[in-house]
Amino acid sequence: MRLSSMWFLCLAGLASTPVVALTSDKEQPINIEADQVDIDERNGVSTYTGKVTLSQGTLHMSADTVVVYTHERRLIKMVASGNPAKFRQRPDDATQDVQAKAKQVEYRAPEGIVLLKDDAELRQGDNSFAGARIEYDSARNAVRASGSTPGSGRVQVIIQPATLGPALTAPATP
């Protein structure tokens, strides 16, 4: 189920900050800790297993397994699997991180897309999405969510109202 334009406009208007990944993250080194690593440099695939933690600037992932795909030493994507796998990143000019979790979290680095599969949740502040599959496009500030199977699964969206400032009061009478 695709979010309607109306829901997307509500989310865009009510979210406290735009959701665009911190631009300097791509310039930072990737730090990974795991119990075991298997690197296939020729094919550009590295598999990290056992309590994996990964960070690059404000981007953080944790999972049971993370597979990193590169081409000519450039990051293409990272696929994290766990129960759950977690993703967190701070958008530019934001005071709160975008947080996500699912059984599988795929981060497509060049496009800035996070794909969450199976028991997926995406949250920034008190605004959240939950469903079987969520695609978050940080460059376009767009979210697409769907339930487990067409027609039977449901998506849950919580959008907090915008703070409008001080309440209006009647003028004091002399």
N, C-alpha and C positions, 0 to 999 in steps of 0.2 A: 504494500500500500504506500503510495507516494504522498508526502505531506502536501496538502493543498496550498495554493499561493497565499490564501488568507492566513493559515497557520504560520507559514514561513514569515510573512510580514509582521505578524504579532510577535513572533520570536525575535526577529531582527529589531523591532521597535522596543521591546520590553527587556531584552537582555541588557545587562549593565554595561557591557563593553563589547566592541567588535571581537570576533573570534578569529584572529589571524596569528599564526605561529610566530614566535619571536624570530625576527629576520636574521639575527646573528647566530642562531643555533647551528645552521649549516656550515658555518665557518669554524666551529669548535671541534676538538677531537672527540672520537667515540671511545668511551671507557666501558669495558665489559668485565664482569666477574662471574665465574661459573665454576662448577665442580669439575667439568670436563669440556674440552674443545676439540673439534675435528675441523681442520682447515683444508679445503681443496682450492688452492690458489689458482690453478689452471682454469677451473670452471667458475671461479668467483663465488664459491659457496662456503660459508663457515657455519658450523652447527655447534651451539653452546648448550650444555645440558646441566641440570642440577642447580636449583636456586639461583637462576640467572638474574643479574641486575645490569642494566645498560643505561648509560647517560650520555647526552650530547647537549651541552648548554643547559637549557631548561627542560629538554625532552628527557623523560625517564620512563623505562620499561622494566617490569619484573615478571618473570614467568618460570615455568619448569624447563621450557626449551625455547631458544631463540635461534632462528636461521637467518643469517645475513647474506644478502645477494649483492654482489658488486660487479661492475663492468669497467675495466681499465682503472681499477682502484677508486671508482666513484660509487657511492652508495646508491643502489637501485631500490631495494626494499628490505624490510625486516619483518619476519613473521614470528610472533610470540604465541606459544601455546601453554595453557595452564588451567588451573581450577581455582580462581580465574587467572588469566594473564591481565596485567594492568599497564596503562599508558597514562602519562601526565605531561602537560606542556603549558608554559606560560605564554599567552598571546602578547603581542606588542601593546603597550599602554594599558595593560590590564592589571588589576590588583588580585585577581583570582585565577588559578590554573584551570584549564580544561582537563577533566579527569574522565577516564574511560576504563571499562573492564568488560571482558568476555572470555569465553573459552579459547577463542583465537582472535588476536589483534594483529592486523597487517598494516604496516606503515609504508606508504609509497612515497619515498623521499622527494623525488623531483617534482611531483604534483602537490605534495603536502596533503595527501589523502590518508585518512585512517579508516580502515574497514574492520568493523567489529562483527564477529559471527558467533552465534549460540550464546544465549543468556547475556545479551549486550546491554550495556548502560553507558550513557554519555551525560556528563554533568558539568556545568559551570555555575558556581554559586548555588542558588536554590532552583535554577532552571535545569530540567533533565529530560532525557529521552530514554525509553526502555523498550526492547523488542528482541526478536530473534536475530535481526541483521540491521546494522546502522552504518551508514557511510557518511563520514564527516569530511567536508572539503574546506580546509582552513583558508585557502586562497580566495574562495568565493563566498565564504561565510555561509555555507549551505549544509543542510543535514537531510538525509533521506533515510527513513526507517521503515521496516516491514515486520510483520508477524511471522510465525513459524511456517505456515503454509497459506497459500492464497485462500482468503475467505474464512479461515478458522483461527488464525493467530491475530493478536491485537497488539497495538503499539500504545504505550502510555507516554503522554507528554505533559509536563508540568512547567507552566510559564508564570513567573511571578510578575505582579503589576509593577510598572515603573514608579519610582518615587517622584511625586509631583511637587515636592517642596512644602513649605509651611501651609497649613490649612487656611482658607480664607475665613475671616471673621468679620462680623458687622462692625462698622465704625462706632466708637464710643460716643455716647450722647453727653453733651455738656451739662 
